[in-house]
């Protein structure tokens, strides 16, 4: 007896559960939204199982349903992002690092790197959807166009604009495809010892950095450009926060990052530091200080 449409959809959900969650996370940049929207997508897919006409294309159809759910959510959420706003850092240990693709360094298959997900949030929802469905999920443009309710030519133009926009928002694409773990380890030691000279030796001259305080923690309102300016901000922070810190390298967003905690406060998470590397130096540094974004790390990384 051939499987029913509902059985086919349920099987696709089980195969793709984590990938659909990651897709919703890329679309929204928020852990809680990914939780809610992926569940809504699964419920909607089961409810509309009879709309699946090709059982062999169930996975692509499921991602299209999830994308529609995310677009509906983003149309309701018109909050404007600030220049320093990052995304929720996530612990997703069993999510594989994306394979290196020398032809496309900006967006990789199954990409959840914080730098990339943060850049995606500065695209329009439609651009996000087209870029992710085509370049990450691998759907043909005809299916992508149908999902965003446009024609193939318009979808192709949107894809071209989206690729350029995410590269601009990324700030830098001349970086290692995968972050250099040795450099991350050295950054952790320099931060823990508050060694300005050691940190200076790790920074590329054209490094840039951004700190997300979530509107709660006092931080710079704009990105910082250049090694000197970045070191000056590090020195100022060290003076304002004289408490000892502990730094260790952990896996966040499927790559090595530095988790900064306060030993004197029960190892409360003070910050997560995400770097991009190039030729053994730090080319970009993104620091999350937003207590709301960091709270789940305190709960899961202890």
Secondary structure as the mmCIF struct_conf table of DSSP 4:
data_model
#
loop_
_struct_conf.conf_type_id
_struct_conf.id
_struct_conf.beg_label_comp_id
_struct_conf.beg_label_asym_id
_struct_conf.beg_label_seq_id
_struct_conf.end_label_comp_id
_struct_conf.end_label_asym_id
_struct_conf.end_label_seq_id
HELX_LH_PP_P HELX_LH_PP_P1 UNK A 2 UNK A 4
HELX_RH_AL_P HELX_RH_AL_P1 UNK A 5 UNK A 28
HELX_RH_AL_P HELX_RH_AL_P2 UNK A 31 UNK A 47
TURN_TY1_P TURN_TY1_P1 UNK A 48 UNK A 48
HELX_RH_3T_P HELX_RH_3T_P1 UNK A 49 UNK A 51
HELX_RH_3T_P HELX_RH_3T_P2 UNK A 55 UNK A 57
HELX_RH_AL_P HELX_RH_AL_P3 UNK A 58 UNK A 76
HELX_LH_PP_P HELX_LH_PP_P2 UNK A 79 UNK A 82
TURN_TY1_P TURN_TY1_P2 UNK A 83 UNK A 84
TURN_TY1_P TURN_TY1_P3 UNK A 93 UNK A 94
BEND BEND1 UNK A 95 UNK A 95
HELX_LH_PP_P HELX_LH_PP_P3 UNK A 96 UNK A 100
TURN_TY1_P TURN_TY1_P4 UNK A 102 UNK A 103
BEND BEND2 UNK A 105 UNK A 106
TURN_TY1_P TURN_TY1_P5 UNK A 109 UNK A 110
HELX_RH_AL_P HELX_RH_AL_P4 UNK A 114 UNK A 120
TURN_TY1_P TURN_TY1_P6 UNK A 121 UNK A 122
BEND BEND3 UNK A 123 UNK A 123
HELX_RH_AL_P HELX_RH_AL_P5 UNK A 125 UNK A 131
HELX_RH_PI_P HELX_RH_PI_P1 UNK A 132 UNK A 136
BEND BEND4 UNK A 137 UNK A 137
HELX_RH_AL_P HELX_RH_AL_P6 UNK A 141 UNK A 147
TURN_TY1_P TURN_TY1_P7 UNK A 148 UNK A 149
BEND BEND5 UNK A 150 UNK A 150
HELX_RH_AL_P HELX_RH_AL_P7 UNK A 152 UNK A 170
BEND BEND6 UNK A 171 UNK A 171
BEND BEND7 UNK A 175 UNK A 175
BEND BEND8 UNK A 177 UNK A 178
HELX_RH_AL_P HELX_RH_AL_P8 UNK A 181 UNK A 193
TURN_TY1_P TURN_TY1_P8 UNK A 194 UNK A 194
HELX_RH_AL_P HELX_RH_AL_P9 UNK A 196 UNK A 202
STRN STRN1 UNK A 203 UNK A 212
TURN_TY1_P TURN_TY1_P9 UNK A 214 UNK A 216
BEND BEND9 UNK A 217 UNK A 217
BEND BEND10 UNK A 221 UNK A 222
STRN STRN2 UNK A 224 UNK A 225
BEND BEND11 UNK A 226 UNK A 226
HELX_RH_AL_P HELX_RH_AL_P10 UNK A 227 UNK A 240
BEND BEND12 UNK A 243 UNK A 243
STRN STRN3 UNK A 246 UNK A 252
TURN_TY1_P TURN_TY1_P10 UNK A 253 UNK A 254
STRN STRN4 UNK A 255 UNK A 262
HELX_RH_3T_P HELX_RH_3T_P3 UNK A 263 UNK A 265
TURN_TY1_P TURN_TY1_P11 UNK A 266 UNK A 267
STRN STRN5 UNK A 268 UNK A 278
TURN_TY1_P TURN_TY1_P12 UNK A 279 UNK A 280
STRN STRN6 UNK A 281 UNK A 288
HELX_RH_AL_P HELX_RH_AL_P11 UNK A 291 UNK A 300
#
